[in-house]
Amino acid sequence: MNRVVKQLLIWTVALTCVVALNVYVGGRSSDTKGQTIGYTDLLGMVENGRIKDVTITGQTLVGRDANHGVYRTTIPGDAGPMYAKLREHGVNIAFQDQQSKYWVSILISILPFPLLLAGPLFVLLVVLLFRRRRSLPPASA
């Protein structure tokens, strides 16, 4: 196999691995970070005035304090008293659509497969074109 083809193959595999690694490991949003605490602990922080705003996505509540600390917890199905407590202590409440994150997650999960197919197909095309060029007789003038 030609040296150029080998290098193309190695770089294609390396690039595909980097993209796949980034998608599966490094592509997480900032909302997934933060300290996971219990529901009761979060309510205690609300009562002490430490939590300034919360974002609720499905059953997950992400709270932020004045020092930009992030705290996560899972809220129960009957969270009516929690909402009253949040409003009572002046906490900003935001709701985020869970469905939009679902579609983005699916698209990010599917993205590496076309890349994994495109790399080897590109290398195969280069090899075929290189062989065809070598097998053609020289052009006569």
ChimeraX attribute file (.defattr): number of C-alpha atoms within 10 A of each C-alpha:
attribute: neighborCount
match mode: 1-to-1
recipient: residues
	/A:1	6
	/A:2	9
	/A:3	8
	/A:4	12
	/A:5	15
	/A:6	13
	/A:7	12
	/A:8	17
	/A:9	18
	/A:10	13
	/A:11	13
	/A:12	19
	/A:13	15
	/A:14	12
	/A:15	15
	/A:16	19
	/A:17	15
	/A:18	11
	/A:19	17
	/A:20	20
	/A:21	13
	/A:22	12
	/A:23	16
	/A:24	12
	/A:25	9
	/A:26	10
	/A:27	12
	/A:28	12
	/A:29	7
	/A:30	8
	/A:31	12
	/A:32	11
	/A:33	12
	/A:34	15
	/A:35	13
	/A:36	14
	/A:37	12
	/A:38	14
	/A:39	16
	/A:40	11
	/A:41	12
	/A:42	21
	/A:43	16
	/A:44	13
	/A:45	15
	/A:46	23
	/A:47	14
	/A:48	10
	/A:49	15
	/A:50	19
	/A:51	26
	/A:52	19
	/A:53	17
	/A:54	20
	/A:55	17
	/A:56	19
	/A:57	17
	/A:58	14
	/A:59	12
	/A:60	13
	/A:61	19
	/A:62	22
	/A:63	27
	/A:64	19
	/A:65	17
	/A:66	11
	/A:67	9
	/A:68	10
	/A:69	12
	/A:70	19
	/A:71	21
	/A:72	23
	/A:73	20
	/A:74	16
	/A:75	18
	/A:76	11
	/A:77	8
	/A:78	7
	/A:79	10
	/A:80	9
	/A:81	8
	/A:82	15
	/A:83	11
	/A:84	10
	/A:85	14
	/A:86	20
	/A:87	12
	/A:88	11
	/A:89	15
	/A:90	13
	/A:91	20
	/A:92	14
	/A:93	15
	/A:94	12
	/A:95	11
	/A:96	11
	/A:97	10
	/A:98	12
	/A:99	11
	/A:100	9
	/A:101	12
	/A:102	10
	/A:103	11
	/A:104	11
	/A:105	12
	/A:106	10
	/A:107	11
	/A:108	13
	/A:109	13
	/A:110	12
	/A:111	13
	/A:112	18
	/A:113	11
	/A:114	9
	/A:115	18
	/A:116	17
	/A:117	11
	/A:118	14
	/A:119	18
	/A:120	15
	/A:121	12
	/A:122	14
	/A:123	18
	/A:124	14
	/A:125	12
	/A:126	16
	/A:127	18
	/A:128	12
	/A:129	12
	/A:130	14
	/A:131	12
	/A:132	10
	/A:133	11
	/A:134	10
	/A:135	9
	/A:136	8
	/A:137	7
	/A:138	8
	/A:139	5
	/A:140	4
	/A:141	3
